[in-house]
Amino acid sequence: MEPIPKWQRVTGWVLSGLLTVVFLPSAFFKIAQPEGFIEEWSKTYPANAAFPLGVIELATFVLYLVPKTRYLGGLLMLAYLGGAVATHIHANDGKFFVPVIVGVVAWLGLYLRDRKLRSIVPLVAE
């Protein structure tokens, strides 16, 4: 079995790392709830939903980055992002494509760096 080319492993980790820009600030605001956050948040969600959703975001992201739990984290992240897509569609704000792109980046990052995932979803000849 040939090893995954270095450029693909590196690209996969870079894509996975880019999710830090999405998940960590979002989780931080929901958990820390700095001044003014809850007022804005409460326009679309109940105020008491912010903290648990922030914990879920942080937990799924950590599970995604840990090699032994990457598939569980990826699946939970995809489920969370599906809820985000539904929320944006319900709000009719036109931003539903953002969580779709985040989900594609997450799974592409895993796919590029993970041999087991490639064997389950053989999109390239190896």
C-alpha positions as CSV (number, residue, x, y, z in Angstrom):
1,M,0.0,0.0,0.0
2,E,1.4,3.3,-1.1
3,P,1.7,6.1,1.5
4,I,-0.5,9.2,1.0
5,P,1.6,11.9,-0.7
6,K,3.0,14.5,1.7
7,W,1.3,17.4,-0.1
8,Q,-2.1,15.7,0.4
9,R,-1.5,15.0,4.1
10,V,-0.3,18.6,4.6
11,T,-3.2,20.0,2.6
12,G,-5.6,17.9,4.6
13,W,-4.2,19.2,7.9
14,V,-4.3,22.8,6.6
15,L,-7.9,22.5,5.6
16,S,-8.7,20.9,9.0
17,G,-6.8,23.6,10.7
18,L,-8.8,26.3,8.9
19,L,-11.8,25.2,10.8
20,T,-10.2,26.7,13.9
21,V,-11.1,30.1,12.4
22,V,-14.8,29.0,12.2
23,F,-15.3,26.9,15.3
24,L,-13.2,28.4,18.1
25,P,-14.4,32.0,17.8
26,S,-18.0,30.8,17.5
27,A,-17.7,28.5,20.5
28,F,-15.9,31.2,22.5
29,F,-18.7,33.8,22.0
30,K,-21.4,31.3,22.9
31,I,-19.6,30.0,26.0
32,A,-18.0,33.3,27.3
33,Q,-21.0,35.5,26.2
34,P,-19.2,38.8,26.1
35,E,-21.2,42.0,26.6
36,G,-23.7,42.5,23.8
37,F,-23.6,39.0,22.5
38,I,-26.7,37.7,24.2
39,E,-28.8,40.7,23.0
40,E,-27.8,39.9,19.4
41,W,-28.1,36.1,19.8
42,S,-31.6,36.4,21.3
43,K,-32.9,37.9,18.1
44,T,-32.9,34.4,16.5
45,Y,-32.4,31.9,19.4
46,P,-33.3,31.7,23.0
47,A,-30.6,33.2,25.3
48,N,-30.2,29.9,27.2
49,A,-29.3,28.0,24.0
50,A,-26.0,29.8,23.4
51,F,-23.9,28.0,26.1
52,P,-24.9,24.4,25.2
53,L,-24.4,25.1,21.5
54,G,-21.0,26.6,22.2
55,V,-20.0,23.5,24.2
56,I,-21.3,21.2,21.4
57,E,-19.2,23.2,18.8
58,L,-16.1,23.0,20.9
59,A,-16.6,19.3,21.7
60,T,-17.2,18.3,18.1
61,F,-14.2,20.3,16.9
62,V,-11.9,18.7,19.5
63,L,-13.3,15.2,18.6
64,Y,-12.6,16.0,14.9
65,L,-9.0,16.9,15.5
66,V,-8.1,13.9,17.8
67,P,-7.0,11.1,15.5
68,K,-8.8,8.3,17.4
69,T,-12.1,10.2,17.4
70,R,-11.9,12.0,14.0
71,Y,-14.8,10.1,12.4
72,L,-17.1,10.6,15.3
73,G,-16.1,14.3,15.4
74,G,-16.6,14.6,11.7
75,L,-20.1,13.0,11.8
76,L,-21.2,15.1,14.8
77,M,-19.8,18.3,13.1
78,L,-21.7,17.4,9.9
79,A,-24.9,17.0,12.0
80,Y,-24.3,20.3,13.7
81,L,-23.7,22.0,10.4
82,G,-26.9,20.5,9.0
83,G,-28.8,22.3,11.7
84,A,-27.0,25.5,10.8
85,V,-28.1,25.0,7.2
86,A,-31.7,24.5,8.3
87,T,-31.5,27.6,10.5
88,H,-30.2,29.8,7.7
89,I,-32.8,28.5,5.3
90,H,-35.6,29.1,7.9
91,A,-34.2,32.6,8.6
92,N,-34.2,33.2,4.8
93,D,-30.9,35.1,5.2
94,G,-29.2,33.6,2.2
95,K,-26.2,32.4,4.2
96,F,-27.0,28.6,4.1
97,F,-24.0,28.0,1.9
98,V,-21.5,28.9,4.6
99,P,-22.1,25.8,6.8
100,V,-22.2,23.7,3.6
101,I,-18.8,25.0,2.6
102,V,-17.5,24.4,6.2
103,G,-18.7,20.8,6.1
104,V,-17.1,20.2,2.7
105,V,-13.8,21.6,3.9
106,A,-14.0,19.5,7.1
107,W,-14.5,16.2,5.2
108,L,-12.1,17.1,2.4
109,G,-9.5,17.7,5.1
110,L,-10.1,14.3,6.6
111,Y,-10.2,12.6,3.2
112,L,-6.9,14.0,2.1
113,R,-5.1,12.9,5.3
114,D,-6.8,9.6,6.1
115,R,-6.2,6.3,4.4
116,K,-9.2,4.5,6.1
117,L,-11.6,7.1,4.9
118,R,-10.2,6.8,1.4
119,S,-10.9,3.1,1.4
120,I,-14.5,3.6,2.5
121,V,-15.1,6.3,-0.1
122,P,-12.7,5.5,-3.0
123,L,-12.9,8.7,-5.0
124,V,-9.3,8.4,-6.3
125,A,-7.5,5.4,-7.6
126,E,-4.8,4.2,-5.2
